[in-house]
């Protein structure tokens, strides 16, 4: 039986750090579903459709990747795709407390859910979507933080 992992996030925008986690998950699991959350409460810079386009283009070089969008509980999405594995990236200790709480919340809603934490390489450990957005806001260079496939979307901001 294939082991499929679900990698949820807002991906606003997708960064090299996200791609690093996707690459690591792809090496461990038979397939990865990149699940883009609507996350209206976060007030994303990019609408859901544009984020999905960016993720699809940035992950085109990976095998066994599916990109979906969602506006439900993550555990319900996992059931829909018949997986019990959720991937989360950890950059620093500060990420761990929040991710641990989310992992426990998901387990409380669906006990069969397993959260697997993956760390990006050191060169990508500081990258976050919020850093990319902040640099964009001030017209700084972000070409070293996102893939070349995503750059055209960000130059229009």
N, C-alpha and C positions, 0 to 999 in steps of 0.2 A: 504494500500500500504506500502510495506517495505521501511524503510529508510536505505539506504546504504551509508556509508561514505568512502571517498577515503583518505588514509593516504600516501602521497608521500614522498620520500626521497631518498638519495643515499644509506643509510644503509651500510656504508663502515668502519667497520662492524656494524651490528645491536647490540645495547647495551641494558642493563637493563633499561635505560631511555626510549628508543624506546618501549620496551615491556610494560613499565608502561603506556605510552600513548595509546598503542594498547588495553591494558586491560581497561582503562578508556573509550575509544571510544566504545569498545565492550559492556560496561554496558549501554551506552546511545543509541546506534544505533542497528538496526536489523542485520547488517553485516558490516564488514570492509574489504575494499580492500587495501592491503598493496602494493603500487605501487613503484617499484624500478627503479629509473631513471638511464639511461645509464651514463649521466654526464661525458662524455669524457673530457670536459673542466676542470673538477676538478681533473683529473688524479687520479682516485681511486686506492687504494692499491690492491683491489681485483677486478677481472673481474666480469662482470654482472652475468654470470652463477653461479659463486661461491657465490656472494652476495645473489642471489635468493635461492640457496641451504641453506645457513645459515638462511635466514629469514624463509623459510619453516620449517626447523627443530626447530627453536626457537619458532615458533608460533603453533606448532603441538598441544599443549595442549589447545588452544583457540577454541571456537566454532564459526562458521559463519565468518571465515577468509578466504580470497582468496589472493593469492600472484601472482602479475603480474609484468612484466617488461615493460618499455616504453622508447621511444626516440622521443616523440612528445611534443606539447604544453600540459600542464596539463589540460586545459579546453577541449581540444579535447579528451583526455583520459576520462574525466568526462562524456562527451557526449556519448562516446562509451559504457560506463557502466551505462548509464542512471541515473546518480546521479548529484546532484548540491551541495553536501556537501564535503568540503575539511577540513581535520583535520590537524592542525599544533601544534606542541609542543612548549611551551615557558618555558625556564629554568630561564631566568633572563631578566631584563629590556633591556639589550643589544640585546637580540633576537627580541624584540618587533618591533623596528624600521624597520628592514629588513623584518620581517614577515608581517607587516602592508603594506609596499610597494608592496610586492608580492600579498597580498590579493587585494589591489586596482588594480594592473595590471591584475589579473585574472578577477576581476569584470568588468574592462573596456573591456576585450575581450569577456566576457560572463556574462551579467548582472544578470542572475539567480544564479550564483555561490555564495554560502555562505561559508565563512571560519569560522570554529569553533576552537578557541584556547583552548588547554588543558595544564595544568601544571602537571609535574610529582610530585611524592611525594618528600619531602625534601631530603630523602636519595639518590634519583636519580637525583636531580636537577643540580649537577655539572658534570654529565657524558655526554660526547660527543664522537662521533666516532674519532674526531681528538685527543682527550686526549688518547683514547685507542691506536690509531696508534703510538702516541709519546712514550707511555710507552712500547709498543711492540718493537719499534725501539731500545730501550735501555735495552731490555731483562727484563723488570720489570713485576711484577705480575699483571694480569688483571682479575683474576678469580672472583673478587668481582664486576666487571664492566659489564660482559657479562654472558649469560646463559651457563650452562654446555654443552648444545647442540652445542654451537658455539666454545667452547674452542679447540676442535680438529683441526678446520680450522686455528685457530690463532697460534697453536703450530708449524705449518709448515712454518711460516713466517721467 
